[in-house]
């Protein structure tokens, strides 16, 4: 009942050992037939993520459809100070492998398990779904070391929260 989507983080980095424990927790999530049809990509460093954020905003501005529901988000993408990762120090991308039954659903279960584990460690987390379209481009997957056959399903930022959002 206390976990929230956190969108404001401290500059403190999350230790590697803690990130590894979060990944191990995510791997304990249930999956149909226990196929575990997921893989995980981990990207760390605020400056690295800030560079990705600039590229993602450019991509989104060029590709977001002009519908009213997305107007607010389009305006944010035009703001050079807006960071799609909210200043987080780590991005974990849960990807669906091409085999298995219902891999996207399994990735969602792994994501929720990871976010609950992060909360138990006193960390904040936030799904950042807008980055999925950028991550799914073949040249970006190649650049980031994500296998071409794996589909980024659930990107999540994890970091030390600067404040806890209200319910």
N, C-alpha and C positions, 0 to 999 in steps of 0.2 A: 504493500500500500504506500510505501514511501519512495519508490523509484520513480524518477521523472526524466523527461528529455531535457538534458542540460545543454544550454547554448552559450555559456560563458565560463571560460576556464582560466586557471592560473598558468603562468609560464613553466611551472615545474613539470619535468618529464616523468613519465611513468616508467618505473624500472623494468628492464627486460624480463626479469624473473616473474614479475607480476603479470606482464602481458602473456608470458608462456602459460601461467596458471589459468588465465582467462581463456586461452585457446584450448587448453586441456578440458576445462569445464564445458566449453561449447561442444567438444567432441563427445560429451556424455549425453547429449540431447537424444531423444528417441528419433528413430527413422524407420520408415516402412521396411519390413523384413530385415532390419538392422543393416541395411546396405550402406549407410553413412555416405550418401552421395554428395559430399561437400568437400571443398578445399578452402584454404584460408590464405589470404595475402595480407601481409602486415607492412605498413609504411609508417616510419617514425620520423619525427623532427618537425618543429613548427615551421621552419623556413622551407623545407621540402614541401609540406602540405600547402603553404601559402603560394608557392609556385604552381602547384597543381590547381589551386583555387582560381588563380588568374586565367589559366587555360580553360578550366571548366566553365567559367563565366562567359568567356568568349564563345565557346561552343554552344552554350545554352542560349545566348542572345541570338545566335545565328539559326538555332533550330527549334526554339519554343514556339508552339503555335500561338497566334494572336487571339486567345480566348480570354474573356473577362476574368475567369477564375485565376489565371496565371499572371494577371497584370501586376499585382503587388510583387511577385517574385521576379518578373522582368525588370522592374525598377531597381530592385536590390542587385540584380546581376550587372546593372549599369554603374553601380557605386564602386569606385576603385578601392574603397576602404572595407567593403563587405567581404568577409571570409566565409565561404560555404562550409568550412570546417569549424567555424566558431572559435578559432584560436586553439584548437586541441593539438596535442602533441603526438597522437597516434590515430591511425586509420586502419581498421580491420575490415577487409572485404571478404564476405562469405560468398563463395562461388558454387554453382551447381555443376557437378560433373555430368557428362553426357549420358551416363548409364544410371540405372536405378529407377525406382518407381516414385513419382512425386518428389523429385529433387528440390524444387522450389519451396515446397512446404517444409521439407526437412531443413532447408537453410533457414527458414523462419523460426523453426524450433531451436536451432543452434544459436541464432541471433538472440532470441529471448533469454536463453540460458546464459549466454555471454553477458548480456546487459544486467541480469540479476546478479551474476557473480561479480561484475564490476561494482555494482552498488554495495555488495557485501564487503568489498575492499575499501569502501569510502570514495570510490571513483564515480565520476559522472560519465554518461554515455548519451549518444543521440544518433538515431538513424538519419542518414543523409541521402535520401532517395534520389534527389536531383542529379547526383553525380553518376548514377547508373548508366545513363546514355553515353556519357563520355568514356566511362570505363569499358563499355561493350564494344568500342571501335577496335577493329583488329590491330591497327598500328599502335594503339595505346596499350592493349593487352600485351603485345609483343614487347613494347618499351618497358612495361612494368613487370614482365616475367610471369604473366598470367597465361596459362596454356590456352591456345586458340580454341580448343574444344570446351573450355570451361566458361560458364556464363556468370558474370557478376550479378548477384541477386540482392544482397543485403549489405551495403556499406554502413559502417558504424564508426563514429569517432569516440575515443575514450581518453579521458584526461582527469586531472584534479579539478573539481568544480570550484569556481570562484564564489558561487552562491547556489543555494538550493531553491529551485523554482517552487512556487506555491502550488498546491493541488488545483 
